[in-house]
């Protein structure tokens, strides 16, 4: 006879005698008695059952793929590779055209690529002159000479100068300005500046700025 007692919240007593097993369970003053046949398996029987389970079992279906894992950290930059071989030389460019004289510059003829020519640089010449209307005059003029670079196509500009003279202050000149213009152009020599009072007469000297350029 073998007796095993397990105690805790409930008390279980198992008694084995031969092939009979008696189990008594007591809890809260209640006792339950159960009887069963003891089960004995030899090592060979256990092995037979294991082989039968392996033989009779079937392969289960493949489970679904798991979710994609998080991206790993960016690895360190690799070493700089060796410099590649030098490529072949490109074709020779158009460069600066031959010709031209001292002081000339290269200018575009039109919008076509590389269509250029040698020309004289843009020239600028200018100064200040006085137009003398006298005591009471309607008209005045003065000649500008010594302009050796002046050409027939030169552009002349004349405008009033904000400069005081012995007879006129700048505000007096601007209050009653004369009409001024250039004319009588002589290439290589000079031109004449003319002035006329717009209303009534003017007196004394009135300064003007002048300049010319050859495109």
NUKOLFI-13060 format. One record per residue: residue in three letters; x, y, z of N, C-alpha, C in turn. Coordinates in pm, whole numbers, plus 50000, padded with zeros to 5 digits. Last residue first. Layout:
('ALA'; (X; Y; Z); (X; Y; Z); (X; Y; Z)),
...
END
This chain:
('UNK'; (52883; 60563; 41976); (52845; 60422; 41993); (52931; 60330; 41905)),
('UNK'; (53045; 60811; 42135); (53033; 60751; 42003); (53000; 60605; 42019)),
('UNK'; (52926; 61092; 42324); (52982; 60956; 42315); (52958; 60904; 42174)),
('UNK'; (52936; 61389; 42523); (52910; 61318; 42397); (52978; 61182; 42400)),
('UNK'; (52797; 61641; 42732); (52881; 61523; 42710); (52845; 61461; 42576)),
('UNK'; (52749; 61922; 42948); (52745; 61862; 42815); (52834; 61738; 42814)),
('UNK'; (52563; 62140; 43157); (52651; 62025; 43146); (52640; 61967; 43004)),
('UNK'; (52553; 62498; 43193); (52498; 62374; 43137); (52606; 62266; 43140)),
('UNK'; (52465; 62806; 43360); (52556; 62693; 43335); (52481; 62572; 43279)),
('UNK'; (52413; 63128; 43248); (52342; 63008; 43295); (52429; 62888; 43260)),
('UNK'; (52478; 63469; 43310); (52526; 63338; 43268); (52442; 63226; 43330)),
('UNK'; (52229; 63728; 43239); (52349; 63671; 43296); (52384; 63534; 43240)),
('UNK'; (51877; 63669; 43198); (51993; 63756; 43211); (52110; 63680; 43271)),
('UNK'; (51596; 63625; 42971); (51682; 63582; 43081); (51802; 63676; 43087)),
('UNK'; (51250; 63697; 42883); (51394; 63702; 42864); (51467; 63651; 42988)),
('UNK'; (50955; 63523; 42802); (51023; 63652; 42822); (51170; 63644; 42791)),
('UNK'; (50991; 63184; 42829); (50899; 63295; 42854); (50980; 63422; 42879)),
('UNK'; (51208; 63035; 42745); (51074; 62986; 42713); (50970; 63095; 42732)),
('UNK'; (51508; 63137; 42589); (51414; 63157; 42700); (51276; 63110; 42657)),
('UNK'; (51740; 62908; 42456); (51635; 63008; 42431); (51542; 63015; 42551)),
('UNK'; (52064; 62800; 42345); (51963; 62814; 42450); (51865; 62923; 42414)),
('UNK'; (52302; 62568; 42208); (52209; 62680; 42192); (52110; 62680; 42309)),
('UNK'; (52632; 62477; 42151); (52517; 62462; 42241); (52432; 62589; 42229)),
('UNK'; (52807; 62321; 41883); (52759; 62444; 41945); (52638; 62412; 42033)),
('UNK'; (53112; 62122; 41854); (52971; 62148; 41829); (52933; 62278; 41900)),
('UNK'; (53417; 61989; 41707); (53330; 62022; 41818); (53187; 62046; 41775)),
('UNK'; (53616; 61818; 41558); (53636; 61956; 41605); (53549; 61987; 41726)),
('UNK'; (53555; 61570; 41457); (53694; 61597; 41488); (53720; 61735; 41544)),
('UNK'; (53271; 61697; 41286); (53352; 61583; 41327); (53498; 61622; 41348)),
('UNK'; (53069; 61935; 41413); (53179; 61926; 41316); (53268; 61810; 41361)),
('UNK'; (52732; 62021; 41459); (52841; 61926; 41489); (52942; 61924; 41376)),
('UNK'; (52514; 62200; 41508); (52633; 62241; 41431); (52753; 62152; 41462)),
('UNK'; (52394; 62150; 41849); (52386; 62146; 41703); (52518; 62186; 41640)),
('UNK'; (52199; 62095; 42144); (52329; 62098; 42075); (52307; 62087; 41925)),
('UNK'; (51991; 62290; 42368); (52012; 62184; 42271); (52149; 62201; 42208)),
('UNK'; (51750; 62415; 42605); (51888; 62401; 42559); (51898; 62283; 42463)),
('UNK'; (51530; 62654; 42724); (51539; 62534; 42640); (51681; 62528; 42585)),
('UNK'; (51569; 62775; 43063); (51566; 62790; 42918); (51563; 62653; 42849)),
('UNK'; (51360; 62795; 43357); (51469; 62733; 43281); (51456; 62760; 43130)),
('UNK'; (51281; 62935; 43610); (51254; 62983; 43474); (51360; 62926; 43381)),
('UNK'; (51352; 62785; 43829); (51219; 62849; 43829); (51180; 62896; 43690)),
('UNK'; (51610; 62709; 43784); (51507; 62606; 43773); (51367; 62664; 43775)),
('UNK'; (51738; 62957; 43828); (51748; 62893; 43696); (51636; 62790; 43678)),
('UNK'; (51681; 62998; 44094); (51632; 63095; 43994); (51632; 63032; 43856)),
('UNK'; (51815; 62789; 44217); (51669; 62791; 44224); (51608; 62890; 44126)),
('UNK'; (52089; 62852; 44159); (52025; 62734; 44098); (51872; 62738; 44104)),
('UNK'; (52121; 63208; 44089); (52127; 63095; 44181); (52057; 62976; 44117)),
('UNK'; (52302; 63432; 43874); (52187; 63343; 43898); (52220; 63235; 44001)),
('UNK'; (52533; 63584; 43849); (52404; 63646; 43824); (52284; 63561; 43867)),
('UNK'; (52750; 63425; 43907); (52746; 63559; 43967); (52610; 63623; 43952)),
('UNK'; (52596; 63100; 43959); (52684; 63194; 43889); (52674; 63330; 43957)),
('UNK'; (52566; 62769; 44090); (52540; 62913; 44099); (52642; 62991; 44017)),
('UNK'; (52445; 62478; 43935); (52562; 62552; 43982); (52528; 62701; 43983)),
('UNK'; (52320; 62246; 43810); (52278; 62307; 43937); (52397; 62376; 44002)),
('UNK'; (52287; 62281; 43462); (52372; 62244; 43574); (52325; 62318; 43699)),
('UNK'; (52082; 62142; 43204); (52112; 62251; 43296); (52193; 62199; 43414)),
('UNK'; (52234; 61951; 42936); (52136; 61968; 43042); (52179; 62083; 43132)),
('UNK'; (52293; 61765; 42640); (52309; 61892; 42710); (52199; 61904; 42814)),
('UNK'; (52467; 61524; 42451); (52363; 61550; 42551); (52396; 61681; 42624)),
('UNK'; (52528; 61371; 42141); (52558; 61483; 42230); (52439; 61506; 42322)),
('UNK'; (52675; 61100; 41981); (52553; 61146; 42048); (52591; 61253; 42150)),
('UNK'; (52828; 61064; 41658); (52836; 61082; 41803); (52705; 61138; 41857)),
('UNK'; (52847; 61037; 41385); (52744; 60961; 41454); (52747; 60975; 41605)),
('UNK'; (53065; 61191; 41318); (52935; 61231; 41265); (52822; 61158; 41337)),
('UNK'; (53263; 61226; 41618); (53232; 61170; 41486); (53093; 61214; 41443)),
('UNK'; (53531; 61340; 41815); (53390; 61357; 41777); (53368; 61307; 41636)),
('UNK'; (53791; 61344; 41889); (53729; 61213; 41869); (53584; 61221; 41826)),
('UNK'; (53854; 61612; 41931); (53911; 61543; 41815); (53846; 61407; 41788)),
('UNK'; (53734; 61876; 42033); (53683; 61739; 42046); (53728; 61657; 41925)),
('UNK'; (53781; 62149; 42029); (53886; 62060; 42076); (53843; 61915; 42094)),
('UNK'; (53484; 62330; 42148); (53585; 62290; 42049); (53686; 62193; 42113)),
('UNK'; (53173; 62459; 42163); (53259; 62362; 42230); (53357; 62309; 42125)),
('UNK'; (53026; 62777; 42177); (53090; 62673; 42097); (53180; 62587; 42185)),
('UNK'; (52704; 62893; 42282); (52847; 62883; 42308); (52902; 62765; 42228)),
('UNK'; (52427; 63125; 42303); (52494; 63005; 42249); (52641; 63011; 42287)),
('UNK'; (52095; 63251; 42359); (52238; 63247; 42389); (52296; 63122; 42328)),
('UNK'; (51804; 63470; 42362); (51884; 63359; 42310); (52028; 63371; 42356)),
('UNK'; (51699; 63684; 42492); (51610; 63571; 42466); (51689; 63447; 42425)),
('UNK'; (51830; 63895; 42755); (51832; 63831; 42625); (51735; 63713; 42616)),
('UNK'; (51965; 64128; 42921); (51823; 64091; 42901); (51811; 64027; 42764)),
('UNK'; (52238; 64130; 42959); (52152; 64199; 43054); (52006; 64156; 43041)),
('UNK'; (52340; 63796; 42864); (52360; 63941; 42875); (52269; 64001; 42979)),
('UNK'; (52331; 63526; 42856); (52214; 63596; 42802); (52228; 63748; 42810)),
('UNK'; (52566; 63287; 42801); (52554; 63427; 42845); (52436; 63494; 42775)),
('UNK'; (52625; 62978; 42930); (52546; 63046; 42826); (52516; 63188; 42874)),
('UNK'; (52912; 62790; 42998); (52821; 62898; 43038); (52754; 62958; 42916)),
('UNK'; (52971; 62433; 43054); (52987; 62558; 42978); (52887; 62660; 43031)),
('UNK'; (53146; 62139; 43142); (53047; 62241; 43177); (53076; 62368; 43098)),
('UNK'; (53180; 61811; 42990); (53228; 61926; 43065); (53112; 62018; 43098)),
('UNK'; (53300; 61506; 42826); (53202; 61601; 42876); (53266; 61716; 42950)),
('UNK'; (53304; 61186; 42671); (53369; 61316; 42689); (53264; 61414; 42737)),
('UNK'; (53360; 60849; 42622); (53278; 60949; 42690); (53361; 61075; 42709)),
('UNK'; (53345; 60566; 42406); (53413; 60687; 42452); (53315; 60783; 42517)),
('UNK'; (53378; 60228; 42404); (53278; 60334; 42417); (53344; 60457; 42480)),
('UNK'; (53661; 60129; 42201); (53580; 60129; 42324); (53485; 60247; 42326)),
('UNK'; (53639; 60015; 41865); (53692; 60111; 41960); (53603; 60111; 42084)),
('UNK'; (53629; 59657; 41803); (53578; 59794; 41787); (53649; 59885; 41888)),
('UNK'; (53630; 59344; 41648); (53709; 59439; 41723); (53658; 59580; 41695)),
('UNK'; (53350; 59117; 41680); (53440; 59201; 41602); (53516; 59294; 41695)),
('UNK'; (53175; 58797; 41668); (53227; 58917; 41733); (53314; 58997; 41637)),
('UNK'; (53005; 58532; 41724); (53008; 58629; 41613); (53046; 58765; 41670)),
('UNK'; (52969; 58344; 41921); (53106; 58369; 41875); (53113; 58465; 41756)),
('UNK'; (52629; 58292; 41840); (52745; 58257; 41924); (52875; 58284; 41851)),
('UNK'; (52431; 58569; 41744); (52491; 58441; 41708); (52614; 58415; 41793)),
('UNK'; (52329; 58823; 41791); (52307; 58719; 41891); (52369; 58585; 41860)),
('UNK'; (52597; 59033; 41668); (52455; 59000; 41683); (52444; 58888; 41786)),
('UNK'; (52852; 59119; 41739); (52788; 59175; 41620); (52638; 59154; 41626)),
('UNK'; (53007; 59203; 42046); (52915; 59116; 41972); (52859; 59190; 41851)),
('UNK'; (53353; 59303; 42063); (53209; 59329; 42082); (53128; 59232; 41998)),
('UNK'; (53662; 59368; 42211); (53582; 59271; 42136); (53434; 59293; 42167)),
('UNK'; (53833; 59683; 42166); (53772; 59579; 42248); (53689; 59488; 42159)),
('UNK'; (54143; 59867; 42116); (54013; 59817; 42073); (53965; 59706; 42167)),
('UNK'; (54399; 59925; 42203); (54288; 60001; 42260); (54151; 59953; 42217)),
('UNK'; (54549; 59832; 41899); (54570; 59873; 42039); (54454; 59959; 42086)),
('UNK'; (54324; 59630; 41699); (54431; 59727; 41718); (54442; 59762; 41865)),
('UNK'; (54249; 59316; 41537); (54227; 59420; 41634); (54348; 59510; 41647)),
('UNK'; (54352; 58968; 41506); (54328; 59103; 41455); (54307; 59202; 41568)),
('UNK'; (54169; 58666; 41598); (54290; 58742; 41566); (54251; 58882; 41517)),
('UNK'; (53938; 58599; 41867); (53974; 58609; 41724); (54099; 58693; 41704)),
('UNK'; (53992; 58386; 42138); (53979; 58526; 42095); (54021; 58537; 41950)),
('UNK'; (53822; 58062; 42121); (53922; 58158; 42167); (53894; 58300; 42121)),
('UNK'; (53679; 57832; 42052); (53704; 57934; 41949); (53809; 58037; 41991)),
('UNK'; (53845; 57538; 42199); (53741; 57639; 42187); (53777; 57745; 42084)),
('UNK'; (53925; 57208; 42109); (53974; 57344; 42127); (53860; 57444; 42106)),
('UNK'; (53758; 56939; 42281); (53798; 57010; 42159); (53841; 57152; 42190)),
('UNK'; (53911; 56795; 42581); (53800; 56838; 42496); (53850; 56912; 42374)),
('UNK'; (54115; 56514; 42658); (54100; 56659; 42642); (53986; 56691; 42548)),
('UNK'; (53980; 56233; 42844); (54048; 56291; 42727); (54023; 56442; 42718)),
('UNK'; (54016; 56214; 43207); (53946; 56197; 43080); (54021; 56262; 42965)),
('UNK'; (54224; 56044; 43431); (54193; 56171; 43366); (54128; 56145; 43231)),
('UNK'; (54079; 55786; 43637); (54176; 55830; 43536); (54130; 55960; 43473)),
('UNK'; (53967; 55857; 43973); (53961; 55792; 43843); (54065; 55849; 43747)),
('UNK'; (54103; 55813; 44298); (54064; 55902; 44189); (54067; 55827; 44057)),
('UNK'; (53968; 55561; 44519); (54081; 55620; 44446); (54029; 55706; 44332)),
('UNK'; (53713; 55638; 44762); (53778; 55557; 44661); (53891; 55631; 44591)),
('UNK'; (53709; 55688; 45106); (53702; 55749; 44974); (53779; 55663; 44874)),
('UNK'; (53551; 55435; 45312); (53668; 55516; 45275); (53651; 55569; 45134)),
('UNK'; (53202; 55468; 45407); (53322; 55395; 45368); (53435; 55490; 45329)),
('UNK'; (53031; 55576; 45695); (53071; 55599; 45556); (53200; 55523; 45526)),
('UNK'; (52857; 55334; 45902); (52958; 55440; 45884); (52997; 55451; 45738)),
('UNK'; (52506; 55263; 45853); (52645; 55228; 45878); (52738; 55345; 45854)),
('UNK'; (52216; 55346; 46022); (52299; 55368; 45904); (52444; 55339; 45938)),
('UNK'; (52042; 55083; 46205); (52110; 55213; 46196); (52196; 55222; 46072)),
('UNK'; (51768; 54897; 46048); (51885; 54911; 46134); (51950; 55047; 46117)),
('UNK'; (51418; 54921; 46051); (51544; 54939; 45980); (51658; 54957; 46079)),
('UNK'; (51222; 54664; 46215); (51263; 54804; 46199); (51398; 54811; 46128)),
('UNK'; (51087; 54383; 46025); (51153; 54446; 46139); (51193; 54589; 46109)),
('UNK'; (50773; 54302; 45905); (50910; 54345; 45873); (50969; 54417; 45992)),
('UNK'; (50589; 54035; 46069); (50604; 54174; 46022); (50750; 54208; 45996)),
('UNK'; (50603; 53694; 45941); (50599; 53794; 46047); (50618; 53934; 45990)),
('UNK'; (50393; 53507; 45727); (50520; 53576; 45750); (50504; 53681; 45859)),
('UNK'; (50188; 53241; 45865); (50208; 53366; 45788); (50341; 53430; 45823)),
('UNK'; (50298; 52892; 45870); (50239; 53012; 45929); (50266; 53136; 45845)),
('UNK'; (50221; 52615; 45677); (50320; 52719; 45707); (50250; 52844; 45761)),
('UNK'; (50034; 52350; 45833); (50048; 52455; 45730); (50151; 52559; 45774)),
('UNK'; (50200; 52051; 45963); (50106; 52164; 45970); (50132; 52266; 45859)),
('UNK'; (50229; 51720; 45866); (50294; 51852; 45866); (50188; 51962; 45868)),
('UNK'; (50085; 51477; 46089); (50097; 51539; 45957); (50159; 51678; 45971)),
('UNK'; (50151; 51169; 46279); (50131; 51314; 46272); (50150; 51366; 46129)),
('UNK'; (50217; 50902; 46281); (50082; 50937; 46238); (50061; 51088; 46223)),
('UNK'; (50482; 50900; 46365); (50445; 50841; 46237); (50312; 50893; 46188)),
('UNK'; (50477; 51022; 46614); (50562; 51078; 46508); (50518; 51027; 46373)),
('UNK'; (50299; 50856; 46749); (50266; 50999; 46733); (50348; 51060; 46621)),
('UNK'; (50439; 50618; 46740); (50309; 50627; 46673); (50271; 50773; 46650)),
('UNK'; (50663; 50677; 46893); (50681; 50647; 46751); (50550; 50662; 46676)),
('UNK'; (50531; 50714; 47141); (50605; 50826; 47081); (50623; 50804; 46933)),
('UNK'; (50431; 50455; 47185); (50337; 50568; 47170); (50406; 50686; 47103)),
('UNK'; (50670; 50317; 47208); (50577; 50285; 47099); (50481; 50399; 47075)),
('UNK'; (50776; 50434; 47438); (50847; 50454; 47311); (50757; 50426; 47194)),
('UNK'; (50589; 50343; 47620); (50603; 50487; 47600); (50672; 50516; 47468)),
('UNK'; (50639; 50061; 47603); (50507; 50115; 47565); (50516; 50263; 47537)),
('UNK'; (50901; 50053; 47696); (50874; 50015; 47558); (50741; 50070; 47512)),
('UNK'; (50873; 50130; 47955); (50953; 50215; 47866); (50924; 50183; 47722)),
('UNK'; (50529; 50071; 48047); (50671; 50036; 48044); (50742; 50131; 47952)),
('UNK'; (50291; 50212; 48243); (50345; 50202; 48108); (50492; 50167; 48119)),
('UNK'; (49998; 50171; 48430); (50141; 50147; 48429); (50185; 50131; 48285)),
('UNK'; (49754; 50312; 48617); (49801; 50296; 48480); (49951; 50282; 48484)),
('UNK'; (49511; 50196; 48847); (49644; 50253; 48822); (49687; 50223; 48680)),
('UNK'; (49174; 50280; 48839); (49275; 50179; 48815); (49408; 50247; 48787)),
('UNK'; (49011; 50459; 49106); (49050; 50442; 48965); (49154; 50333; 48958)),
('UNK'; (48775; 50629; 49312); (48861; 50513; 49291); (48889; 50501; 49141)),
('UNK'; (48726; 50899; 49538); (48720; 50847; 49403); (48816; 50729; 49394)),
('UNK'; (48548; 51089; 49771); (48631; 50971; 49753); (48612; 50920; 49611)),
('UNK'; (48547; 51398; 49936); (48506; 51327; 49815); (48603; 51212; 49795)),
('UNK'; (48423; 51582; 50206); (48520; 51483; 50162); (48463; 51409; 50042)),
('UNK'; (48409; 51902; 50347); (48346; 51809; 50254); (48453; 51714; 50206)),
('UNK'; (48529; 52100; 50499); (48446; 52003; 50570); (48379; 51903; 50481)),
('UNK'; (48682; 52242; 50312); (48568; 52308; 50377); (48473; 52206; 50440)),
('UNK'; (48779; 51947; 50159); (48789; 52095; 50157); (48663; 52151; 50218)),
('UNK'; (48939; 51652; 50063); (48865; 51720; 50168); (48888; 51868; 50158)),
('UNK'; (48947; 51366; 49874); (48972; 51511; 49868); (48883; 51578; 49970)),
('UNK'; (49096; 51058; 49819); (49005; 51131; 49905); (49044; 51278; 49901)),
('UNK'; (49132; 50794; 49600); (49167; 50935; 49618); (49058; 51001; 49702)),
('UNK'; (49273; 50481; 49549); (49164; 50550; 49617); (49210; 50692; 49645)),
('UNK'; (49344; 50249; 49301); (49385; 50378; 49358); (49262; 50442; 49419)),
('UNK'; (49450; 49918; 49231); (49341; 50009; 49269); (49399; 50133; 49333)),
('UNK'; (49644; 49737; 49184); (49605; 49817; 49067); (49496; 49916; 49101)),
('UNK'; (49787; 49758; 49496); (49775; 49677; 49377); (49745; 49769; 49259)),
('UNK'; (49684; 50043; 49620); (49704; 49906; 49665); (49680; 49816; 49546)),
('UNK'; (49724; 50378; 49712); (49737; 50281; 49603); (49763; 50144; 49664)),
('UNK'; (49563; 50668; 49798); (49607; 50538; 49852); (49607; 50438; 49739)),
('UNK'; (49588; 51012; 49854); (49582; 50907; 49753); (49638; 50779; 49816)),
('UNK'; (49428; 51297; 49961); (49495; 51175; 50008); (49476; 51070; 49901)),
('UNK'; (49436; 51640; 49989); (49414; 51526; 49900); (49493; 51408; 49953)),
('UNK'; (49286; 51925; 50106); (49370; 51811; 50145); (49334; 51696; 50055)),
('UNK'; (49313; 52268; 50007); (49238; 52143; 50011); (49336; 52033; 50044)),
('UNK'; (49505; 52450; 50057); (49367; 52495; 50077); (49274; 52375; 50082)),
('UNK'; (49702; 52186; 50162); (49699; 52328; 50118); (49563; 52379; 50149)),
('UNK'; (49863; 51871; 50112); (49780; 51963; 50189); (49800; 52104; 50137)),
('UNK'; (49865; 51538; 50018); (49900; 51675; 49973); (49809; 51769; 50045)),
('UNK'; (49987; 51220; 50079); (49898; 51327; 50128); (49951; 51460; 50078)),
('UNK'; (49983; 50890; 49980); (50042; 51024; 49955); (49941; 51127; 49996)),
('UNK'; (50061; 50548; 50040); (49972; 50659; 50076); (50046; 50790; 50054)),
('UNK'; (50053; 50222; 49919); (50126; 50351; 49915); (50027; 50461; 49943)),
('UNK'; (50086; 49881; 50000); (50000; 50000; 50000); (50090; 50124; 50000)),
END
